[in-house]
Amino acid sequence: MSVRLLWWGMGFHTFDAERANALEDASRYRYCSREELVSALALDGGETVADLGSGTGFYTDDVAPFAGTVYAVDVQQAMHDHYAEKGVPSNVEFVTASVGDLPLDDGELDAAFSTMTYHEYADASALAELRRVLAPGGRMVTVDWSANGEGESGPPTDERFGVDEATSALADAGFDVAHASERPETFLAVVTA
């Protein structure tokens, strides 16, 4: 396992690293199952993928067997520390950075995904940065808390985005929307570069 390091200020609200163990709760699959995520990514096994806001690696671990390399991207080193204690697949590399300033080459990623973290980084500069690092035709899957949800879990509804708002912002950043759907508490958006 190698580590890329670039520290960036917190920006939007981030998940409290003191509560990291809560991220290992299997009940999270009711909002996005591993099968749904892996299917939406449509990987063939050799791709370079980034988990944006990887936290303790809950979903990173699910995607790693289907990819060549997975960058676990998190702005908090403390989250990487929790993940390292748990054990990290051999094809996962830590990247300590904000989504708005990724230490990756242009077009380096074949795919990226974000589970319940889009609301933490969603601004035009971060989306432009994602577009820069995603290769042409690369796929990005976003599952996040919906502004149209009831707020039973996740951040307050006023800190969330609706699927239309998120896909509009992604389209403005140069992505093509392949699929978008709203669910009871979350939305799913699949876009390509």
Buried (B, 14 or more C-beta within 10 A) or exposed (E): EEEBEBEBEEBBEBBEBEEBEEBBEEEBBEBBEBEBBBEBBEBEEEBBBBBBBBBBBBBBBBBBEBBBBBBBBBBBBBBBBBBBEBEBBEBBBBBBBBBBBBBBEEBBBBBBBBBBBBBBBBBEEBBEBBBBBBBEEBBBBBBBBBBBBEBEBBBEBEBBBBBBBBBEBBEEBBBEBBEBEBBEBBBBBBBBB
